[in-house]
């Protein structure tokens, strides 16, 4: 099981595109959730933060082992998600991966994830 929290910087001037991206994901949540099975992604949450003149997106996820990569997905929704990523995320800014210090997931949920 992988538990991750990573911070990515949004390209300058792309806040409205991020608004569009997040609206797109929320409006197509049923399709988005279907793609998570292939990735063995049990939880994925995107947070947004604005600090002074910079904007960041944080990805929090809980993923099982052996899932497919989103870049290998055959789902059209993932292709659109990746296009938004390319348009909005500043690849020159190295992502920040925060280190989990305590992972608190009920044993019954962990067992279910391992069976998944």
N, CA, C and O atoms as CSV, one atom per row, in Angstrom:
chain,resi,resn,atom,element,x,y,z
A,1,UNK,N,N,0.845,-1.172,0.000
A,1,UNK,CA,C,0.000,0.000,0.000
A,1,UNK,C,C,0.896,1.243,0.000
A,1,UNK,O,O,1.866,1.323,0.753
A,2,UNK,N,N,0.554,2.203,-0.853
A,2,UNK,CA,C,1.274,3.469,-0.916
A,2,UNK,C,C,0.340,4.585,-0.458
A,2,UNK,O,O,-0.787,4.712,-0.938
A,3,UNK,N,N,0.832,5.385,0.477
A,3,UNK,CA,C,0.106,6.559,0.928
A,3,UNK,C,C,0.976,7.756,0.574
A,3,UNK,O,O,2.116,7.854,1.027
A,4,UNK,N,N,0.439,8.670,-0.239
A,4,UNK,CA,C,1.247,9.775,-0.732
A,4,UNK,C,C,0.517,11.105,-0.589
A,4,UNK,O,O,-0.709,11.186,-0.673
A,5,UNK,N,N,1.319,12.139,-0.370
A,5,UNK,CA,C,0.843,13.511,-0.438
A,5,UNK,C,C,1.936,14.301,-1.148
A,5,UNK,O,O,3.057,14.416,-0.651
A,6,UNK,N,N,1.601,14.838,-2.304
A,6,UNK,CA,C,2.581,15.554,-3.123
A,6,UNK,C,C,2.036,16.916,-3.507
A,6,UNK,O,O,0.837,17.093,-3.721
A,7,UNK,N,N,2.964,17.891,-3.590
A,7,UNK,CA,C,2.602,19.254,-3.970
A,7,UNK,C,C,3.185,19.573,-5.342
A,7,UNK,O,O,4.357,19.311,-5.615
A,8,UNK,N,N,2.339,20.146,-6.200
A,8,UNK,CA,C,2.729,20.542,-7.544
A,8,UNK,C,C,2.381,22.012,-7.729
A,8,UNK,O,O,1.343,22.474,-7.257
A,9,UNK,N,N,3.241,22.735,-8.408
A,9,UNK,CA,C,2.998,24.150,-8.643
A,9,UNK,C,C,2.203,24.340,-9.932
A,9,UNK,O,O,2.462,23.689,-10.945
A,10,UNK,N,N,1.245,25.233,-9.868
A,10,UNK,CA,C,0.438,25.585,-11.029
A,10,UNK,C,C,1.193,26.651,-11.829
A,10,UNK,O,O,1.780,27.568,-11.254
A,11,UNK,N,N,1.171,26.524,-13.138
A,11,UNK,CA,C,1.790,27.531,-13.997
A,11,UNK,C,C,1.123,28.890,-13.770
A,11,UNK,O,O,-0.083,28.973,-13.536
A,12,UNK,N,N,1.917,29.936,-13.842
A,12,UNK,CA,C,1.392,31.293,-13.690
A,12,UNK,C,C,0.307,31.550,-14.740
A,12,UNK,O,O,0.456,31.186,-15.907
A,13,UNK,N,N,-0.771,32.175,-14.311
A,13,UNK,CA,C,-1.846,32.528,-15.219
A,13,UNK,C,C,-2.800,31.390,-15.558
A,13,UNK,O,O,-3.646,31.543,-16.440
A,14,UNK,N,N,-2.684,30.252,-14.877
A,14,UNK,CA,C,-3.521,29.095,-15.210
A,14,UNK,C,C,-4.609,28.803,-14.175
A,14,UNK,O,O,-5.192,27.719,-14.188
A,15,UNK,N,N,-4.890,29.748,-13.282
A,15,UNK,CA,C,-5.920,29.516,-12.254
A,15,UNK,C,C,-7.280,29.204,-12.856
A,15,UNK,O,O,-7.978,28.305,-12.386
A,16,UNK,N,N,-7.658,29.939,-13.891
A,16,UNK,CA,C,-8.958,29.674,-14.515
A,16,UNK,C,C,-8.986,28.298,-15.169
A,16,UNK,O,O,-10.021,27.630,-15.171
A,17,UNK,N,N,-7.864,27.877,-15.720
A,17,UNK,CA,C,-7.788,26.534,-16.325
A,17,UNK,C,C,-7.896,25.476,-15.228
A,17,UNK,O,O,-8.503,24.426,-15.440
A,18,UNK,N,N,-7.315,25.740,-14.065
A,18,UNK,CA,C,-7.452,24.814,-12.934
A,18,UNK,C,C,-8.907,24.759,-12.490
A,18,UNK,O,O,-9.421,23.684,-12.180
A,19,UNK,N,N,-9.576,25.909,-12.456
A,19,UNK,CA,C,-11.019,25.921,-12.135
A,19,UNK,C,C,-11.764,24.989,-13.085
A,19,UNK,O,O,-12.593,24.182,-12.664
A,20,UNK,N,N,-11.454,25.114,-14.366
A,20,UNK,CA,C,-12.091,24.287,-15.398
A,20,UNK,C,C,-11.784,22.806,-15.173
A,20,UNK,O,O,-12.664,21.956,-15.306
A,21,UNK,N,N,-10.529,22.505,-14.831
A,21,UNK,CA,C,-10.080,21.130,-14.591
A,21,UNK,C,C,-10.838,20.506,-13.424
A,21,UNK,O,O,-11.365,19.399,-13.534
A,22,UNK,N,N,-10.886,21.232,-12.298
A,22,UNK,CA,C,-11.547,20.687,-11.118
A,22,UNK,C,C,-13.048,20.533,-11.360
A,22,UNK,O,O,-13.657,19.566,-10.902
A,23,UNK,N,N,-13.640,21.481,-12.075
A,23,UNK,CA,C,-15.062,21.359,-12.426
A,23,UNK,C,C,-15.276,20.137,-13.308
A,23,UNK,O,O,-16.239,19.393,-13.123
A,24,UNK,N,N,-14.384,19.935,-14.259
A,24,UNK,CA,C,-14.474,18.773,-15.154
A,24,UNK,C,C,-14.438,17.469,-14.355
A,24,UNK,O,O,-15.261,16.580,-14.570
A,25,UNK,N,N,-13.482,17.362,-13.436
A,25,UNK,CA,C,-13.386,16.137,-12.627
A,25,UNK,C,C,-14.652,15.927,-11.810
A,25,UNK,O,O,-15.195,14.823,-11.771
A,26,UNK,N,N,-15.122,16.983,-11.161
A,26,UNK,CA,C,-16.326,16.861,-10.330
A,26,UNK,C,C,-17.571,16.560,-11.149
A,26,UNK,O,O,-18.437,15.811,-10.695
A,27,UNK,N,N,-17.678,17.123,-12.336
A,27,UNK,CA,C,-18.838,16.876,-13.199
A,27,UNK,C,C,-18.827,15.470,-13.808
A,27,UNK,O,O,-19.874,14.963,-14.211
A,28,UNK,N,N,-17.666,14.848,-13.876
A,28,UNK,CA,C,-17.524,13.513,-14.466
A,28,UNK,C,C,-17.056,12.489,-13.434
A,28,UNK,O,O,-16.354,11.535,-13.770
A,29,UNK,N,N,-17.448,12.693,-12.175
A,29,UNK,CA,C,-16.937,11.855,-11.088
A,29,UNK,C,C,-17.253,10.377,-11.283
A,29,UNK,O,O,-16.432,9.524,-10.946
A,30,UNK,N,N,-18.404,10.067,-11.809
A,30,UNK,CA,C,-18.753,8.659,-12.016
A,30,UNK,C,C,-17.730,7.982,-12.939
A,30,UNK,O,O,-17.285,6.868,-12.665
A,31,UNK,N,N,-17.365,8.657,-14.024
A,31,UNK,CA,C,-16.360,8.124,-14.952
A,31,UNK,C,C,-14.983,8.091,-14.306
A,31,UNK,O,O,-14.228,7.137,-14.490
A,32,UNK,N,N,-14.655,9.141,-13.544
A,32,UNK,CA,C,-13.358,9.203,-12.863
A,32,UNK,C,C,-13.207,8.020,-11.916
A,32,UNK,O,O,-12.170,7.357,-11.898
A,33,UNK,N,N,-14.241,7.761,-11.134
A,33,UNK,CA,C,-14.169,6.664,-10.154
A,33,UNK,C,C,-13.984,5.311,-10.827
A,33,UNK,O,O,-13.342,4.425,-10.261
A,34,UNK,N,N,-14.530,5.137,-12.017
A,34,UNK,CA,C,-14.348,3.872,-12.736
A,34,UNK,C,C,-12.888,3.620,-13.098
A,34,UNK,O,O,-12.451,2.470,-13.155
A,35,UNK,N,N,-12.140,4.683,-13.341
A,35,UNK,CA,C,-10.736,4.516,-13.735
A,35,UNK,C,C,-9.850,4.136,-12.559
A,35,UNK,O,O,-8.768,3.582,-12.753
A,36,UNK,N,N,-10.295,4.424,-11.346
A,36,UNK,CA,C,-9.465,4.168,-10.176
A,36,UNK,C,C,-9.219,2.686,-9.942
A,36,UNK,O,O,-8.194,2.315,-9.371
A,37,UNK,N,N,-10.135,1.838,-10.371
A,37,UNK,CA,C,-9.952,0.391,-10.185
A,37,UNK,C,C,-8.680,-0.103,-10.852
A,37,UNK,O,O,-7.927,-0.870,-10.252
A,38,UNK,N,N,-8.429,0.323,-12.083
A,38,UNK,CA,C,-7.244,-0.117,-12.811
A,38,UNK,C,C,-5.963,0.293,-12.090
A,38,UNK,O,O,-4.964,-0.425,-12.125
A,39,UNK,N,N,-6.004,1.438,-11.446
A,39,UNK,CA,C,-4.836,1.967,-10.742
A,39,UNK,C,C,-4.703,1.412,-9.318
A,39,UNK,O,O,-3.713,1.672,-8.633
A,40,UNK,N,N,-5.708,0.649,-8.885
A,40,UNK,CA,C,-5.801,0.207,-7.491
A,40,UNK,C,C,-5.719,1.408,-6.556
A,40,UNK,O,O,-5.095,1.355,-5.496
A,41,UNK,N,N,-6.362,2.483,-6.978
A,41,UNK,CA,C,-6.399,3.724,-6.225
A,41,UNK,C,C,-7.652,3.702,-5.363
A,41,UNK,O,O,-8.772,3.717,-5.873
A,42,UNK,N,N,-7.451,3.666,-4.058
A,42,UNK,CA,C,-8.580,3.571,-3.145
A,42,UNK,C,C,-9.080,4.938,-2.705
A,42,UNK,O,O,-10.273,5.130,-2.470
A,43,UNK,N,N,-8.155,5.885,-2.595
A,43,UNK,CA,C,-8.500,7.246,-2.214
A,43,UNK,C,C,-7.616,8.180,-3.030
A,43,UNK,O,O,-6.401,7.992,-3.102
A,44,UNK,N,N,-8.222,9.174,-3.636
A,44,UNK,CA,C,-7.443,10.210,-4.312
A,44,UNK,C,C,-8.184,11.525,-4.109
A,44,UNK,O,O,-9.359,11.650,-4.453
A,45,UNK,N,N,-7.490,12.489,-3.551
A,45,UNK,CA,C,-8.079,13.778,-3.244
A,45,UNK,C,C,-7.123,14.865,-3.710
A,45,UNK,O,O,-5.911,14.756,-3.521
A,46,UNK,N,N,-7.666,15.913,-4.319
A,46,UNK,CA,C,-6.854,17.040,-4.770
A,46,UNK,C,C,-7.221,18.248,-3.914
A,46,UNK,O,O,-8.390,18.610,-3.783
A,47,UNK,N,N,-6.192,18.861,-3.338
A,47,UNK,CA,C,-6.353,20.072,-2.553
A,47,UNK,C,C,-5.709,21.223,-3.318
A,47,UNK,O,O,-4.809,21.019,-4.132
A,48,UNK,N,N,-6.176,22.413,-3.047
A,48,UNK,CA,C,-5.664,23.600,-3.738
A,48,UNK,C,C,-5.260,24.640,-2.705
A,48,UNK,O,O,-5.946,24.842,-1.703
A,49,UNK,N,N,-4.133,25.297,-2.967
A,49,UNK,CA,C,-3.643,26.317,-2.036
A,49,UNK,C,C,-3.044,27.479,-2.834
A,49,UNK,O,O,-2.381,27.278,-3.852
A,50,UNK,N,N,-3.291,28.681,-2.354
A,50,UNK,CA,C,-2.653,29.857,-2.933
A,50,UNK,C,C,-1.816,30.497,-1.833
A,50,UNK,O,O,-2.319,30.829,-0.759
A,51,UNK,N,N,-0.521,30.665,-2.126
A,51,UNK,CA,C,0.419,31.297,-1.205
A,51,UNK,C,C,1.017,32.498,-1.910
A,51,UNK,O,O,1.732,32.353,-2.901
A,52,UNK,N,N,0.724,33.683,-1.400
A,52,UNK,CA,C,1.225,34.920,-2.003
A,52,UNK,C,C,0.928,34.924,-3.503
A,52,UNK,O,O,-0.235,35.031,-3.894
A,53,UNK,N,N,1.948,34.810,-4.345
A,53,UNK,CA,C,1.741,34.868,-5.793
A,53,UNK,C,C,1.757,33.500,-6.463
A,53,UNK,O,O,1.724,33.417,-7.690
A,54,UNK,N,N,1.808,32.430,-5.678
A,54,UNK,CA,C,1.914,31.085,-6.249
A,54,UNK,C,C,0.704,30.244,-5.885
A,54,UNK,O,O,0.108,30.396,-4.819
A,55,UNK,N,N,0.363,29.356,-6.801
A,55,UNK,CA,C,-0.754,28.433,-6.580
A,55,UNK,C,C,-0.224,27.005,-6.656
A,55,UNK,O,O,0.628,26.685,-7.485
A,56,UNK,N,N,-0.748,26.151,-5.772
A,56,UNK,CA,C,-0.301,24.767,-5.702
A,56,UNK,C,C,-1.498,23.825,-5.665
A,56,UNK,O,O,-2.560,24.163,-5.142
A,57,UNK,N,N,-1.306,22.647,-6.228
A,57,UNK,CA,C,-2.255,21.555,-6.076
A,57,UNK,C,C,-1.548,20.444,-5.320
A,57,UNK,O,O,-0.391,20.124,-5.591
A,58,UNK,N,N,-2.261,19.865,-4.372
A,58,UNK,CA,C,-1.747,18.756,-3.579
A,58,UNK,C,C,-2.557,17.513,-3.921
A,58,UNK,O,O,-3.787,17.557,-3.963
A,59,UNK,N,N,-1.872,16.416,-4.163
A,59,UNK,CA,C,-2.529,15.129,-4.395
A,59,UNK,C,C,-2.298,14.255,-3.174
A,59,UNK,O,O,-1.160,13.996,-2.785
A,60,UNK,N,N,-3.396,13.802,-2.574
A,60,UNK,CA,C,-3.330,12.828,-1.490
A,60,UNK,C,C,-3.920,11.535,-2.041
A,60,UNK,O,O,-5.001,11.534,-2.629
A,61,UNK,N,N,-3.192,10.431,-1.843
A,61,UNK,CA,C,-3.713,9.169,-2.365
A,61,UNK,C,C,-3.333,7.998,-1.478
A,61,UNK,O,O,-2.314,8.001,-0.787
A,62,UNK,N,N,-4.194,7.003,-1.529
A,62,UNK,CA,C,-3.946,5.702,-0.916
A,62,UNK,C,C,-4.145,4.694,-2.033
A,62,UNK,O,O,-5.235,4.568,-2.592
A,63,UNK,N,N,-3.068,3.973,-2.349
A,63,UNK,CA,C,-3.074,3.098,-3.518
A,63,UNK,C,C,-2.528,1.730,-3.154
A,63,UNK,O,O,-1.568,1.612,-2.393
A,64,UNK,N,N,-3.151,0.697,-3.705
A,64,UNK,CA,C,-2.662,-0.655,-3.535
A,64,UNK,C,C,-1.482,-0.914,-4.459
A,64,UNK,O,O,-1.197,-0.124,-5.359
A,65,UNK,N,N,-0.813,-2.011,-4.230
A,65,UNK,CA,C,0.349,-2.385,-5.042
A,65,UNK,C,C,-0.093,-2.958,-6.386
A,65,UNK,O,O,-1.122,-3.625,-6.485
A,66,UNK,N,N,0.696,-2.687,-7.406
A,66,UNK,CA,C,0.480,-3.315,-8.701
A,66,UNK,C,C,-0.563,-2.669,-9.592
A,66,UNK,O,O,-0.964,-3.254,-10.599
A,67,UNK,N,N,-1.005,-1.489,-9.245
A,67,UNK,CA,C,-1.972,-0.807,-10.089
A,67,UNK,C,C,-1.318,-0.222,-11.328
A,67,UNK,O,O,-0.106,-0.012,-11.360
A,68,UNK,N,N,-2.116,0.036,-12.337
A,68,UNK,CA,C,-1.585,0.619,-13.568
A,68,UNK,C,C,-1.357,2.119,-13.379
A,68,UNK,O,O,-1.939,2.741,-12.491
A,69,UNK,N,N,-0.516,2.676,-14.216
A,69,UNK,CA,C,-0.238,4.110,-14.192
A,69,UNK,C,C,-1.318,4.846,-14.975
A,69,UNK,O,O,-1.836,4.326,-15.964
A,70,UNK,N,N,-1.651,6.034,-14.542
A,70,UNK,CA,C,-2.656,6.828,-15.251
A,70,UNK,C,C,-2.201,7.111,-16.682
A,70,UNK,O,O,-3.031,7.234,-17.582
A,71,UNK,N,N,-0.899,7.214,-16.895
A,71,UNK,CA,C,-0.369,7.485,-18.237
A,71,UNK,C,C,-0.580,6.308,-19.189
A,71,UNK,O,O,-0.499,6.473,-20.406
A,72,UNK,N,N,-0.849,5.120,-18.639
A,72,UNK,CA,C,-1.102,3.933,-19.462
A,72,UNK,C,C,-2.593,3.660,-19.657
A,72,UNK,O,O,-2.971,2.673,-20.288
A,73,UNK,N,N,-3.424,4.525,-19.121
A,73,UNK,CA,C,-4.870,4.309,-19.132
A,73,UNK,C,C,-5.443,4.380,-20.548
A,73,UNK,O,O,-4.988,5.167,-21.378
A,74,UNK,N,N,-6.440,3.550,-20.803
A,74,UNK,CA,C,-7.179,3.584,-22.063
A,74,UNK,C,C,-8.473,4.401,-21.936
A,74,UNK,O,O,-9.194,4.580,-22.917
A,75,UNK,N,N,-8.760,4.893,-20.733
A,75,UNK,CA,C,-9.978,5.665,-20.488
A,75,UNK,C,C,-9.837,7.086,-21.035
A,75,UNK,O,O,-8.830,7.753,-20.800
A,76,UNK,N,N,-10.841,7.534,-21.756
A,76,UNK,CA,C,-10.821,8.888,-22.316
A,76,UNK,C,C,-10.755,9.951,-21.220
A,76,UNK,O,O,-10.109,10.984,-21.397
A,77,UNK,N,N,-11.411,9.706,-20.104
A,77,UNK,CA,C,-11.410,10.678,-19.007
A,77,UNK,C,C,-9.993,10.909,-18.488
A,77,UNK,O,O,-9.643,12.030,-18.122
A,78,UNK,N,N,-9.175,9.853,-18.455
A,78,UNK,CA,C,-7.785,10.000,-18.010
A,78,UNK,C,C,-6.960,10.775,-19.024
A,78,UNK,O,O,-6.073,11.540,-18.646
A,79,UNK,N,N,-7.238,10.590,-20.289
A,79,UNK,CA,C,-6.533,11.353,-21.326
A,79,UNK,C,C,-6.827,12.846,-21.169
A,79,UNK,O,O,-5.930,13.676,-21.316
A,80,UNK,N,N,-8.071,13.180,-20.874
A,80,UNK,CA,C,-8.434,14.583,-20.671
A,80,UNK,C,C,-7.798,15.121,-19.387
A,80,UNK,O,O,-7.335,16.261,-19.346
A,81,UNK,N,N,-7.780,14.297,-18.351
A,81,UNK,CA,C,-7.148,14.666,-17.076
A,81,UNK,C,C,-5.671,14.987,-17.308
A,81,UNK,O,O,-5.168,15.983,-16.789
A,82,UNK,N,N,-4.980,14.160,-18.078
A,82,UNK,CA,C,-3.559,14.381,-18.365
A,82,UNK,C,C,-3.341,15.625,-19.230
A,82,UNK,O,O,-2.330,16.311,-19.080
A,83,UNK,N,N,-4.266,15.914,-20.118
A,83,UNK,CA,C,-4.165,17.136,-20.930
A,83,UNK,C,C,-4.277,18.376,-20.032
A,83,UNK,O,O,-3.535,19.341,-20.217
A,84,UNK,N,N,-5.197,18.355,-19.065
A,84,UNK,CA,C,-5.293,19.454,-18.111
A,84,UNK,C,C,-3.987,19.569,-17.323
A,84,UNK,O,O,-3.470,20.667,-17.114
A,85,UNK,N,N,-3.458,18.411,-16.886
A,85,UNK,CA,C,-2.189,18.398,-16.140
A,85,UNK,C,C,-1.108,19.116,-16.942
A,85,UNK,O,O,-0.425,20.001,-16.427
A,86,UNK,N,N,-0.963,18.732,-18.181
A,86,UNK,CA,C,0.071,19.319,-19.031
A,86,UNK,C,C,-0.121,20.828,-19.187
A,86,UNK,O,O,0.850,21.584,-19.211
A,87,UNK,N,N,-1.359,21.254,-19.292
A,87,UNK,CA,C,-1.659,22.673,-19.467
A,87,UNK,C,C,-1.438,23.480,-18.192
A,87,UNK,O,O,-1.132,24.671,-18.261
A,88,UNK,N,N,-1.588,22.849,-17.030
A,88,UNK,CA,C,-1.631,23.601,-15.773
A,88,UNK,C,C,-0.424,23.429,-14.856
A,88,UNK,O,O,-0.083,24.362,-14.128
A,89,UNK,N,N,0.226,22.280,-14.865
A,89,UNK,CA,C,1.269,22.000,-13.882
A,89,UNK,C,C,2.620,22.471,-14.394
A,89,UNK,O,O,3.009,22.175,-15.523
A,90,UNK,N,N,3.325,23.204,-13.550
A,90,UNK,CA,C,4.654,23.736,-13.862
A,90,UNK,C,C,5.689,22.627,-13.670
A,90,UNK,O,O,6.073,22.319,-12.542
A,91,UNK,N,N,6.131,22.039,-14.759
A,91,UNK,CA,C,7.077,20.916,-14.710
A,91,UNK,C,C,8.489,21.359,-14.301
A,91,UNK,O,O,9.321,20.525,-13.946
A,92,UNK,N,N,8.757,22.666,-14.351
A,92,UNK,CA,C,10.071,23.167,-13.935
A,92,UNK,C,C,10.205,23.195,-12.414
A,92,UNK,O,O,11.316,23.176,-11.885
A,93,UNK,N,N,9.094,23.239,-11.727
A,93,UNK,CA,C,9.073,23.209,-10.268
A,93,UNK,C,C,9.044,21.747,-9.832
A,93,UNK,O,O,8.101,21.021,-10.147
A,94,UNK,N,N,10.060,21.323,-9.121
A,94,UNK,CA,C,10.091,19.923,-8.681
A,94,UNK,C,C,8.987,19.674,-7.662
A,94,UNK,O,O,8.845,20.434,-6.705
A,95,UNK,N,N,8.202,18.613,-7.859
A,95,UNK,CA,C,7.138,18.328,-6.897
A,95,UNK,C,C,7.729,18.028,-5.522
A,95,UNK,O,O,8.850,17.534,-5.402
A,96,UNK,N,N,6.963,18.331,-4.511
A,96,UNK,CA,C,7.369,18.067,-3.139
A,96,UNK,C,C,6.557,16.888,-2.645
A,96,UNK,O,O,5.328,16.946,-2.609
A,97,UNK,N,N,7.239,15.815,-2.265
A,97,UNK,CA,C,6.581,14.633,-1.710
A,97,UNK,C,C,6.744,14.665,-0.198
A,97,UNK,O,O,7.857,14.582,0.321
A,98,UNK,N,N,5.633,14.784,0.494
A,98,UNK,CA,C,5.676,14.814,1.946
A,98,UNK,C,C,5.776,13.389,2.484
A,98,UNK,O,O,5.226,12.456,1.899
A,99,UNK,N,N,6.467,13.234,3.579
A,99,UNK,CA,C,6.699,11.908,4.163
A,99,UNK,C,C,5.612,11.579,5.183
A,99,UNK,O,O,5.400,12.333,6.133
A,100,UNK,N,N,4.919,10.448,4.987
A,100,UNK,CA,C,3.917,10.069,5.989
A,100,UNK,C,C,4.596,9.624,7.288
A,100,UNK,O,O,5.535,8.829,7.261
A,101,UNK,N,N,4.133,10.121,8.384
A,101,UNK,CA,C,4.691,9.769,9.687
A,101,UNK,C,C,3.804,8.778,10.435
A,101,UNK,O,O,4.302,7.991,11.240
A,102,UNK,N,N,2.526,8.806,10.183
A,102,UNK,CA,C,1.596,7.874,10.812
A,102,UNK,C,C,0.452,7.638,9.833
A,102,UNK,O,O,-0.206,8.587,9.406
A,103,UNK,N,N,0.216,6.393,9.482
A,103,UNK,CA,C,-0.865,6.045,8.566
A,103,UNK,C,C,-1.933,5.341,9.393
A,103,UNK,O,O,-1.696,4.271,9.955
A,104,UNK,N,N,-3.094,5.945,9.458
A,104,UNK,CA,C,-4.166,5.427,10.288
A,104,UNK,C,C,-5.317,4.981,9.405
A,104,UNK,O,O,-6.175,5.775,9.022
A,105,UNK,N,N,-5.316,3.713,9.095
A,105,UNK,CA,C,-6.369,3.118,8.279
A,105,UNK,C,C,-6.847,1.869,9.015
A,105,UNK,O,O,-6.050,1.007,9.384
A,106,UNK,N,N,-8.143,1.788,9.220
A,106,UNK,CA,C,-8.703,0.637,9.929
A,106,UNK,C,C,-8.232,-0.677,9.299
A,106,UNK,O,O,-8.124,-0.780,8.077
A,107,UNK,N,N,-7.956,-1.671,10.131
A,107,UNK,CA,C,-7.495,-2.982,9.642
A,107,UNK,C,C,-8.480,-3.594,8.662
A,107,UNK,O,O,-8.069,-4.206,7.676
A,108,UNK,N,N,-9.776,-3.440,8.914
A,108,UNK,CA,C,-10.776,-4.006,8.006
A,108,UNK,C,C,-10.659,-3.372,6.617
A,108,UNK,O,O,-10.834,-4.060,5.611
A,109,UNK,N,N,-10.370,-2.091,6.551
A,109,UNK,CA,C,-10.193,-1.401,5.267
A,109,UNK,C,C,-8.897,-1.881,4.601
A,109,UNK,O,O,-8.871,-2.117,3.393
A,110,UNK,N,N,-7.833,-2.023,5.380
A,110,UNK,CA,C,-6.563,-2.503,4.832
A,110,UNK,C,C,-6.720,-3.915,4.250
A,110,UNK,O,O,-6.197,-4.208,3.175
A,111,UNK,N,N,-7.438,-4.779,4.961
A,111,UNK,CA,C,-7.667,-6.144,4.464
A,111,UNK,C,C,-8.426,-6.106,3.138
A,111,UNK,O,O,-8.091,-6.828,2.199
A,112,UNK,N,N,-9.444,-5.263,3.074
A,112,UNK,CA,C,-10.242,-5.134,1.859
A,112,UNK,C,C,-9.380,-4.616,0.702
A,112,UNK,O,O,-9.534,-5.057,-0.437
A,113,UNK,N,N,-8.485,-3.691,0.994
A,113,UNK,CA,C,-7.596,-3.168,-0.041
A,113,UNK,C,C,-6.655,-4.255,-0.557
A,113,UNK,O,O,-6.376,-4.319,-1.755
A,114,UNK,N,N,-6.176,-5.092,0.324
A,114,UNK,CA,C,-5.277,-6.177,-0.097
A,114,UNK,C,C,-6.015,-7.203,-0.950
A,114,UNK,O,O,-5.430,-7.806,-1.850
A,115,UNK,N,N,-7.294,-7.398,-0.667
A,115,UNK,CA,C,-8.096,-8.354,-1.459
A,115,UNK,C,C,-8.404,-7.792,-2.845
A,115,UNK,O,O,-8.507,-8.533,-3.823
A,116,UNK,N,N,-8.552,-6.433,-2.913
A,116,UNK,CA,C,-8.961,-5.735,-4.115
A,116,UNK,C,C,-8.243,-6.156,-5.337
A,116,UNK,O,O,-8.507,-5.632,-6.419
